């Protein structure tokens, strides 16, 4: 049986970790029409932005896999707008 010794700092060593990572959703495109003249209309809606990616980077200086956070969600892309405005892409998340 393991016993803690008084006066010594001890911590729990973790060599396995289960995390949940989710990439961002893409933004929605915009359906919009611009009227040219009296009866002509042409589409001018923009595309939605791309969702962000989750990038996992290993740190050689890390001693244990004990983490305070186990769920990671990347940022979603923004929606497109009228006047051919595309949505902003989500920023990548580095874990």
N, C-alpha and C positions, 0 to 999 in steps of 0.2 A: 504494500500500500504506500501511496505517495503522501507525504506530509509536507506542509509548508514550514519552512524554517523561519524563525523570527528574525527580523532585521534584514532579510534579503529581499530584493525586488524580484518578483516573479511575474511573468505574463503568460497568457495562453498562446501557445504556438499553433497556428492554423496553416495547414499545407494544402487545403482544398477550399475553394469558394465557389458558390453558385450565384451568378448574377443574371439579371434579366435586362437585356439591351434592346431598344426598339428605335429604328430609324424614323425620321420624320416623314409625314405624309406630304404629298405634292399639293400645291395650291390649285384651286379651281380656275379654269379659264373663264373669260367673260364673253357673253353673247351680246353684241352691240352692233347697231347699223348706223351708217352715216348717210344722210340723204343728199344726193347730188341732183340738182335740178328739181323738176316738179314730180317726176314719177320714178326716178332711178334711186336705188339705195344699194350700198355696198357694205360688206362686213368690215368692222374696224375693232373687233374685240382682241384683247391681248391674251397670251398664254399664261398659265399659272406657273409659279416658281417650283423648282425641284426641292424635294425634302432633303434634310441633312442626313449625313452618314454618321455611324458610330465607329470610332477608331480606337482599338485597344492597344496600348503600348506597355510593354514589359519594362519594369525598372530593376536593373541589376542590384541596386543598393537596398531594395526592400527586403526586410528580414522575414516578414510573415504576411499572409493574405487576409489578415483580420481587417475588415472594412466597416465603416459606419453606415455606408449606403450600399444597397444591393440592387436597386432599380434605377436604370438610366434611360431617359427618353430624349431623343434628339429633337431639334426645333423643326417645325413644319414650314413648308413654303407658303408664301403669301399669294393671295388671289390676284388674277389679272384684272385690268381695268379697261374702260373704253378709251378710244383714241389710240389704239395699238400700244397700250402700256402693259408690259409684261410684269408678272409678280416677282418679288424678291425671293432668292434662294435662301434656304435655311443654313445657319452656321453649323459646321461639323462639330461633333462632340468628341473630345479626346478623353478616354478613361485611363 
